[in-house]
Amino acid sequence: MEQKKSTQKRQQLLNAALDVFSLYGFSGASLDEIAQIAEMHKSNIFYYYENKEALYVEVLTTVLQKWLAPLQTLESELEPEEAISNYLIQKIEVSRTQPKASRLFALELIQGAPHILEILKGPLKKLVKRKAKVILMWQEQGKISKEIDPELFILNIWAITQNYADFSIQMEMVTGKSLRNRSMVQRVIQHTVHMMLYGAIPRPEKEATTQK
């Protein structure tokens, strides 16, 4: 019972930390405010984490794990249309349900990613390289245009899907709707999937010439 209670308290603390860090970043965040939102005394934070930075890195690492999980499903055994469509939909869903996590990650990157640089250069880079090989294999099979750069393609997917969370206010002001609206979610999915799979302008004549 005590272990379960401790786990719940730790999750409550992480949720509160995400709220505050996503608004102010690492430097601007206050442990006092985090403790207040988590409904615990500030000293209790140090029972779980050595300092503010340790708490911040834990929140960031948790965010990364959730985001990278869908990328693991991009496998060569699947048809690219199915695999990429499913991946895009999952990424859009993450932006819809976890916008604070996306904004926190964006704030960290804007500042040069000082707290997760080793993760970006290590595990993240290796995963992207591995999944880029999947895209390369599809290209060799003639299933994806060879004009696509595999690594940049993955980065582009991140950019466009996370945009819906990081710049949600911009989308809402321009379109009048956000991802809180179900019809807008479907609109975003349909547009994003089509754009990433087929591009904006069909070029049948060029493709026919290339094939000859």
Residue pairs with C-beta under 8 A, 6 or more apart in sequence:
9 38
9 40
9 44
9 48
10 48
12 38
12 39
12 40
13 34
13 38
13 40
13 45
13 48
13 55
14 55
14 58
14 59
14 62
15 38
16 34
16 35
16 37
16 38
17 29
17 34
17 38
17 55
17 56
17 58
17 59
18 59
18 63
18 100
18 101
18 104
19 34
19 37
19 100
20 29
20 30
20 33
20 34
20 37
21 29
21 56
21 59
21 104
21 107
22 100
22 101
22 103
22 104
22 107
23 29
24 30
25 104
25 107
25 108
25 111
26 52
26 53
26 56
26 108
26 111
26 115
29 52
29 56
31 42
31 45
31 52
31 55
32 42
34 45
34 55
35 41
35 42
35 44
35 45
38 45
45 55
48 55
49 55
49 58
53 115
56 115
57 115
57 116
59 104
60 104
60 105
60 108
60 115
60 116
61 116
61 119
63 98
63 101
63 102
63 104
63 105
64 105
64 116
64 119
64 124
66 94
66 98
66 101
67 91
67 94
67 101
67 105
68 124
68 127
70 87
70 90
70 91
70 94
71 87
71 127
71 128
71 131
71 154
72 127
73 83
73 86
73 87
73 90
74 83
74 84
74 87
74 131
74 134
74 135
75 83
75 134
76 134
76 137
76 138
79 143
80 135
80 138
80 143
80 144
81 197
84 157
84 193
84 196
84 197
85 193
85 197
87 157
88 157
88 161
88 189
88 192
88 193
88 196
89 189
89 193
91 157
91 158
91 161
91 162
92 161
92 164
92 179
92 185
92 188
92 189
92 192
94 101
94 102
94 161
94 165
95 102
95 161
95 162
95 163
95 164
95 165
95 179
96 164
96 165
96 179
96 185
98 165
99 165
99 166
99 168
99 179
102 162
102 165
102 166
103 165
103 166
105 162
106 162
106 166
108 114
108 115
108 116
113 120
128 151
128 154
128 155
129 151
131 150
131 154
132 150
132 151
132 153
132 154
133 150
135 144
135 148
135 150
135 153
135 154
136 150
138 144
139 145
139 146
139 148
139 150
156 196
157 196
160 192
160 195
160 196
161 192
164 171
164 179
164 188
165 179
168 178
168 179
171 177
171 178
172 178
175 184
177 183
177 184
178 184
179 185
179 188
